Amino acid sequence: MNDREKRRDQRRTKAGKDYDTADLGNGMEQATVEAVMRAIGTLPQDLTWEEMAPSVIPVLPRRRPMPPAGGEPFRVTLPPGVAVGFGIDIGPAFLVVGEDVLAGWPIAPADLVARSLGNLEQRLAPVRPRDLFRQSIDGVPVRFLQTGLGCASALLLLPADLVRVFGGGPQVLIAPMRDLLVSLPHDVDRMFAAWLMDELASMDPNGLDLESFVFGGGVISYERLPALDSHTSGWRP
């Protein structure tokens, strides 16, 4: 285990995320199904705002639909134009905040947004550029961030923290998983970016349903990627 992975494990333990994980390769991990089920079994029956507020963070949309039994999730569009949901962190997973749950809390939607972003900023405060994993894929330099806190992707909602971790230079960002954010060169072949996004997101049952983001000078904007079809889904540069 290298220093970067040790720091990630230390953050995970400090945040109460000391659970069993499965190795996805390239230093990436995800919680096991058993760990998720154990965490769900420890939840209190009444999810009061007072108890849940410190654990609420924004979560980005995933590819697979949520189970219908969970009810309609509450979402709001936040800069840079992402339909953001909200989750209660239960360790190895997030319990989605639904419309019904929010209606039972003594807060307005704006309070939920503000508290979740504040929680996110606090969680990501220890993350530094040294936590990035660098790799060349077919000659393209790629930087990966996996925090161990389950929320690297949501860094897209905090431009100032993006600059702190990834630097303010021009780059393209993709977020294939909840705890994975990837930086590519600003002039990267967008077909390569589309392929890499699809390749990584498909590895995770909770893979995210996003495209790409152009970032530079503290400004982030949404950018559509070219579509992959049967001829390009296995594409490599």
C-alpha positions in Angstrom: 0.0 0.0 0.0 1.5 3.3 -1.0 1.2 6.6 0.9 -1.7 7.9 -1.2 -3.7 4.7 -0.5 -2.8 4.9 3.2 -4.1 8.5 3.4 -7.3 7.4 1.7 -7.8 4.6 4.2 -7.1 7.0 7.1 -9.7 9.4 5.8 -12.2 6.5 5.5 -11.6 5.3 9.0 -11.9 8.8 10.5 -15.2 9.3 8.6 -16.6 6.0 10.0 -16.2 4.2 6.6 -14.1 1.3 7.8 -15.9 -1.4 5.9 -15.0 -4.3 3.5 -14.2 -3.2 -0.1 -13.7 -4.9 -3.4 -10.7 -4.1 -5.5 -11.6 -2.7 -9.0 -8.0 -2.3 -10.1 -5.8 0.8 -10.6 -6.1 1.6 -6.9 -9.9 1.9 -7.1 -12.3 0.3 -4.6 -16.0 0.0 -3.9 -18.0 -1.3 -0.9 -19.0 -4.9 -0.9 -22.8 -5.8 -0.9 -22.4 -7.4 2.5 -21.0 -4.1 3.9 -23.9 -2.1 2.5 -26.6 -4.5 3.9 -25.0 -4.4 7.4 -25.0 -0.6 7.3 -28.7 -0.5 6.3 -29.5 -2.8 9.2 -28.1 -0.3 11.7 -30.3 2.6 10.6 -32.8 4.1 13.1 -36.4 3.8 12.3 -37.0 7.6 12.4 -34.7 9.5 10.1 -35.0 12.8 11.9 -33.3 15.9 10.4 -31.4 16.5 13.7 -29.8 13.1 13.4 -29.3 13.0 9.7 -28.2 16.6 9.0 -24.4 16.0 9.6 -24.5 13.0 7.2 -26.3 14.6 4.2 -24.3 15.4 1.1 -25.1 16.0 -2.6 -25.0 12.9 -4.9 -24.8 13.0 -8.7 -27.3 11.1 -10.9 -26.5 7.5 -11.5 -27.1 5.4 -14.7 -29.4 2.8 -13.2 -32.8 4.0 -11.8 -33.3 3.9 -8.1 -35.6 1.1 -6.8 -39.2 2.2 -7.0 -39.8 1.3 -3.3 -37.6 4.2 -2.3 -40.0 6.8 -3.6 -39.3 9.8 -5.8 -35.9 11.3 -4.9 -35.6 15.1 -4.3 -33.4 16.8 -6.9 -32.4 20.3 -7.8 -30.3 21.6 -10.6 -27.0 23.2 -9.4 -24.1 24.8 -11.3 -22.6 23.6 -13.6 -26.1 22.4 -14.7 -26.3 19.0 -13.0 -29.5 17.5 -11.6 -28.3 16.8 -8.1 -29.9 14.5 -5.6 -29.1 14.2 -1.9 -28.0 11.2 0.2 -27.7 10.3 3.8 -24.2 8.8 4.3 -24.5 5.4 6.0 -20.9 4.4 5.5 -20.6 2.1 2.5 -23.6 3.6 0.7 -26.0 6.6 0.6 -29.7 6.5 1.5 -31.5 8.6 -1.0 -33.4 11.6 0.4 -36.8 11.3 -1.2 -39.6 13.9 -1.5 -41.5 12.2 1.3 -38.4 12.3 3.6 -37.8 16.0 2.9 -41.5 16.8 3.5 -41.1 15.3 7.0 -38.1 17.4 7.9 -38.6 21.0 9.4 -36.5 22.6 6.7 -36.9 24.2 3.3 -35.2 22.7 0.2 -32.7 25.6 0.2 -31.6 24.5 3.7 -31.0 21.0 2.5 -28.9 22.3 -0.4 -26.8 24.6 1.8 -26.2 22.1 4.6 -25.2 19.3 2.1 -22.8 21.6 0.3 -21.3 22.7 3.6 -20.9 19.0 4.7 -19.3 18.2 1.3 -16.8 21.1 1.6 -15.9 20.0 5.1 -15.3 16.4 4.1 -13.1 17.2 1.1 -11.0 19.8 3.0 -8.2 17.3 3.8 -7.9 16.2 0.1 -4.7 17.5 -1.6 -3.1 17.2 -5.1 -0.8 14.5 -3.6 -3.9 12.3 -3.4 -4.2 12.2 -7.2 -3.3 8.9 -8.9 -1.5 9.5 -12.2 -1.5 7.1 -15.1 -1.0 7.2 -18.9 -3.7 5.4 -20.9 -2.7 4.9 -24.5 -0.5 7.9 -24.3 -3.1 10.2 -22.7 -2.0 11.5 -19.2 -4.9 10.9 -16.8 -5.3 12.0 -13.1 -7.7 10.0 -10.9 -9.1 11.1 -7.5 -10.7 8.6 -5.2 -11.1 10.0 -1.7 -12.3 7.0 0.3 -15.2 9.3 1.5 -17.7 8.4 -1.3 -17.9 11.9 -2.7 -15.1 12.7 -5.1 -17.5 13.2 -8.0 -19.4 15.9 -6.1 -16.2 18.1 -6.1 -17.6 19.3 -9.5 -20.0 21.4 -7.3 -17.1 23.2 -5.6 -15.0 25.1 -8.2 -12.7 26.6 -5.6 -11.9 23.2 -4.2 -11.4 21.8 -7.7 -8.7 24.4 -8.2 -7.1 23.5 -4.9 -6.9 19.7 -5.8 -6.6 19.6 -9.6 -5.2 23.1 -10.3 -6.8 25.9 -12.3 -5.3 25.0 -15.7 -7.6 24.0 -18.6 -8.7 20.4 -18.4 -11.6 18.1 -19.1 -13.3 16.3 -16.1 -15.4 13.2 -16.1 -17.1 11.6 -13.1 -17.8 7.9 -13.7 -18.4 6.9 -10.1 -19.5 8.6 -6.9 -16.0 8.4 -5.4 -14.1 8.9 -8.6 -13.2 12.1 -10.5 -10.9 12.0 -13.5 -9.0 14.8 -15.1 -7.9 14.7 -18.8 -6.0 17.2 -20.9 -8.1 20.1 -22.2 -7.5 19.0 -25.8 -8.2 15.3 -25.3 -10.0 13.5 -28.1 -13.6 13.6 -26.9 -14.2 10.1 -28.3 -11.5 8.9 -25.9 -13.2 10.8 -23.1 -16.5 9.2 -23.9 -15.0 5.7 -24.1 -13.2 6.2 -20.7 -16.3 7.5 -19.1 -18.3 4.5 -20.3 -15.6 2.0 -19.4 -15.3 3.2 -15.8 -18.9 3.9 -15.1 -19.9 0.4 -16.3 -17.6 -1.1 -13.6 -19.8 0.2 -10.8 -23.5 -0.7 -10.2 -23.9 2.9 -9.1 -22.0 4.3 -12.1 -22.9 7.9 -12.8 -25.0 9.3 -15.7 -23.0 12.3 -16.7 -20.9 13.4 -19.7 -17.9 15.8 -19.3 -17.0 19.1 -17.9 -14.6 21.7 -19.2 -12.7 23.4 -16.4 -10.2 26.2 -16.3 -9.6 29.5 -14.4 -12.1 28.5 -11.7 -14.9 28.3 -14.3 -16.6 24.9 -15.0 -19.1 24.2 -17.8 -21.0 21.1 -18.9 -20.0 19.6 -22.3 -21.7 16.8 -24.1 -19.6 13.8 -25.3 -20.0 12.1 -28.7 -22.3 9.1 -28.6 -20.8 5.6 -28.4 -22.6 3.0 -30.6 -21.9 -0.7 -31.4 -19.0 0.4 -33.6 -17.3 2.7 -31.0 -18.2 1.2 -27.6 -15.0 -0.9 -27.8 -13.1 2.0 -29.3 -9.5 2.6 -28.3 -7.3 5.4 -29.5 
